[in-house]
Amino acid sequence: MRILTLELPEQPASRLDKALAEAVPEGEALSRSRVTKLLSEGAVSIGGQVVDMKAKPVALGLYEVAFVAATEIEAGPENIPLNIVYEDEALIVVNKPAGMVVHPAPGTPHGTLVNALLHHCADSLSGIGGEKRPGIVHRIDKDTSGLLVVAKSDAAHHGLARQFEKHSAHRRYLALAYGVPDGANPRLTGLPGVGFEPGNILRITTHLARHKTDRQRQAVTRTGGRHAVTRARVLQRFGRPEVLSLLECWLETGRTHQIRVHLSHVGHSLVGDSVYGRPKKLAKGALSDVALETVAKFPRQALHAAELGFEHPISGKSLKFEAALPDDVQEMLKKLL
């Protein structure tokens, strides 16, 4: 256990987590998200008194932060093929396949994106978040496919992390959902935090937190949790009557399982999502028997990170990447037509 003393400036940020994160020496690599977590765990104190997120920052105050020092992770390089979209000396953009976990965990110590990157990039990756590991600045779920950027240097990691923290990075997803969200539907417009913007764009604004009884899930909450905003627009409708829709979704914030939780919350859960949805009984004759069977048996959430845009953390150049839908989703869509 380490104790790090942080001194706030004369005019600190209004939020304690932000003020503390800005006071962290660069060499410590304590991100704002980790500072927030330490605050929630009661690991931050001033004058011997534990403080939490609601406490007002004290100008020139000396705060003590207790945390576990960085440790080596038990992850070794593995020669796993990667679909590399872009790479330079600072970062790498990968099109992750469905079924691949991003980071090793007790249940999945091997075959992860990190294992593959350790082999591909040798020892040129940065260490962050209390562990000496690749510079993963955002993640996508195991069974979600699509684009992910990873830093290869400390400078690149800090630059990318700031963009994701400020929500300035562009992320667009494609999702196949049950039903068709429509601004003319009074059920939707009557839900708290749900509205429609010009162009029939669905906007969902809620707070998200861990589920009270299932710690592996996230849930919409009225109090506490973290602010989350998702936008979605219908690209294509399927069935007669219409029973499914291909949506494009934008993240204004990037919370765990955000799109899956939000769409389930408004009654439009994703096809194949066994955690936040379940196979729905579709109107008889709306689709062919082959299509109905394909939808019912689709083995994962039909969600794909299709676009990723950000400012290069070193050169400042604007970068944008696209990845086509994976074969399994494309085959399903063909059967729906």
N, C-alpha and C positions, 0 to 999 in steps of 0.2 A: 504494500500500500504506500502510495506517495501522497504528500501534502504539497499542493502548489498554491502559493500566495499570489493573489492578483490585486493590483491597485487600480481603482477606477479613476478616470480623469475628472477634471473640475465640472465638465458638462457631459455626463455619461448618457448613453442611449436610454430611452424611456422604459424599455423592457429589460429586466434583469438578465435574462438569458443572453440577449444581444449585447448588453454592456459587458458582461463577463467574457463572452466569446471574442469581442473586439480587444479585450485586455490580455488575451492569451498570447504569449510569445510564439512566434511563427514556428520555432523548433519543436514546440510541444505537440503541434498538430491535433489540438482538441477542437473539433468542429462545434458549431453552434448546436447541432442536434445532440451531440454527446453531452455538452454542457447542460442542455435542457433535461436530458435523462438523469444526469447527476443531481440536478436540482430536485427532480421528482423523487429521487431515492434518498433525499435528506443528506446528501454528501457535501453540501455547501454551507458555510457558516461565516458569521462576522461577529467578532468580539465574543466568541464562544457560543453564540446563539445560532441554531440552524435556521436557514431561510428557505423559502420556496418561491415558485414562479410569481406569486402575487406580490411579493415584497418589492418595495420601491428602491431602485438603485441609490446607494449613498455616494455622493460625490467625494472623491479621494478616499473612499472606504477601502479597507484591506480585507479581502475575502479569502478564506481558505477552502480549497477544493480538494477533497480526498478521492483518489481514484487508483485503480490498479495499473501499474506500469505496463507498457507494451510487452507482449510475449510473442514468441514464435508460434505460428500455427502449424499444425501437423498436415501440411499439404505439400506434395511434391509434384514436380513436372510430369505431365503425361502427354504422350504423343497422340492427341485427339484432333482430328481435322476441324478447322475453323473456316467459316465463311466470312472472310475479311473484306469489308466494304472500303475501308480507308485506313492508312497507317502512315505515320511519320515519326520523327524522333521523340515527339511529345505525347502522342496519344494513339489509340487504335479504336476503330469503330467496327463492331462485329454484328452480323445478323445471326442472332442466337436461335437455334432450333427449339421447337417445343420438346419438353422432356429433359432438358439440360438445366441443372441447378446452377445458379450463378456462383455461390460461395460454399465451400465445404462446411458441413455441419455434422453433428454426431450420427445422424441417420444416413448421411450421404458424404462420406469422407473422400470419395473418388469420383472421377468422371465429370467434374464440374468445370465451369468456364474458367475459374481460377487455375485449376490444374492444367488446363489446356494453354492458358496464357503464360504460365510459368515456363512451360516447354518452349512456346513460340518466342517469347521475349527474353528468355534466360533470366538474368538477375537485374534487369533494367527497370522493373516496376517499383512504384513507391509504396510506402507503408503508412497506413492511416487508422484512425478509430480505435487505438489501443492495441492493435495487432500489426505485426509486420506482414502486410499482405498487399496484393495489387490495389491500385488506386481506383476502386469501384466507387463511382460517385452517385450512381442510381442503379436500381435493379428492376428486373421484370420477373414475374413468377415463373416457376419451373415449367408449367404447361402453357405459358404464353410465349409466342415466338416474336422475333423482331429485333430492332436496332438498340444497341447499347454502346456507350462510349466509355472507355477505360483510360485513365491517365497512366503515362509511363514515366513521369517525373514528379517530384514534389511541387515544383512551380506550376506544372500543368494541372495537378490535382487541386491545388488551392484555387486556381482560376476557374476551373470547371465547377468545383463545389460552390463557389460564390454564385454562379449563374443558376444552378439548380436551387440553391437556397432562396434566391430572389425571384424564382419562377420565371426567369427570362429565357430559359431554354425552351425551344419549340418541340412539342411532342404530340403527334397525331396517331391515333389508333384506329383500326378497323375491327368491328365486332358484329357478330351475327346474333341478334336478340329475338326473343319471343315477342310477338305483337309489333305494333307500329306506333311509336310515340307521336302524338299530334296535338297541336295547340288548340284544336277544336274539342278535345276530350275534357269534359269538366272534371272527371276523376283526377286527371293529372294536375290541372290548374288549381285544383282545390287543396293540393298537398302543400304543407308548409315548406318554404324554401325552394319550391318548384315553379318555374315560369318559362315563358317562351319569348325569345328575342326575334327581331326581324329575320325573315328567311325561314321561319318555323324551326329555329334552333332551340332545342331544349336546354335549359340551364338549371342545374341542381346545385343548391348551396346548403350544406349541412355541416355539422361537426361529426368527426369520426373518432372512435376510441375502441380499445379492445373489448370484445364481447364479455359480458359479466360472467358467463359460465364456461365459455369455450375460448381459451386464451390464444388459440390458433386463428381465430376469426376476428374481423373488425365489424363494428356495428355503428349505425347512425344513433347519435345521442343528442338530447336537448341541452344538456349541461356538460361542461368539461370537454375533453377531447380536443381535436385539432380542426381548425377551419379547413373546409375542402370544397372546391368548385369544379364541376365537370360540365362540359358542353357537348351536345351530341346533335347530329343532323342525319336524317334519313337519306341514304344514297340509292337504295333499291328496296322494293317491296316484293314479297313472294306469297303466292297462294291466292285462291279465290274461294272464300273471302281471304283477305290478306292476314296472314298469321305469323309471318317472320319478316324481319327487316335487317338489311345491312346498314350499319351505322358508322359514321366517322365521329370520333370522339377526341376532344381536346382537353388537356389537363391544364387548369390554371394553377392548381397545386398538385403535389405529387405524394399522396398518402398511400400507405400499404393497401393493396387491393381496391383502390379508390373507384375505378370504373365498375368493377364487379359489384361492389357494395351499393353504389349509387343506382345503377340500373336495376338491380334487384329491389331496392327500396321503392322505386317508382313502378314496379310491376313489369319490368322488361328485362328479366334476367337473361344471361347469356346461354346460348345453346352449349350443352356439355359441361356447364359449371355445377359440379356436384356439391360444392361448399355453400354457395349463395343462391342456388336455384335447384330445380329438379325438372326432369322431362315433363312437359305440359301436354295435356291431351289436346291435340289440334282438331279443328273442325273436320268432320268426315268429308272426304272428297276435295279438301282444300289443296292438297298436294297428291302426287302419285304415291302409290304404295312404296316404291323404291325410295322416294324422297323422304317419306315419313319414317321409314326404317333407318335410313342414314342419319337423320336428325336425332332420332331416339337413341342411337348407339354411338353417336360421336363421342370419343373417349376423353375429351379435354375441353376446357373453356375455349370457345371460338373467338380468340382475342389475339390481335397481332399489332405490334409496334411498327407502324408503316413508315413514319417520317420522324426524323430527328434533326433539329437545327440548333446551332449554338455558335458563339464567337470563339474562334481559336484562342486559347488562353495565353499563347505566346505571341503570335503574329497579329492577332486582333481581326483576322479575316473572318467574314461570315461564312459558315459552312452549313450545308443542308444535304441530307441523305435520304434516300427512299429505298424501301424493300418491298417487293411484290408479295402478295399473299402466298403462304406456303401451299404445297401441293394438296394436302389433305383438305384444307378449307376450299381451295379452288374446285376440287372434285365434288365437294358437297354442294357448292353453289351451282355447278352445272346440272346437278340432279334436281335442283329446285326450279329450274326454268321450264 
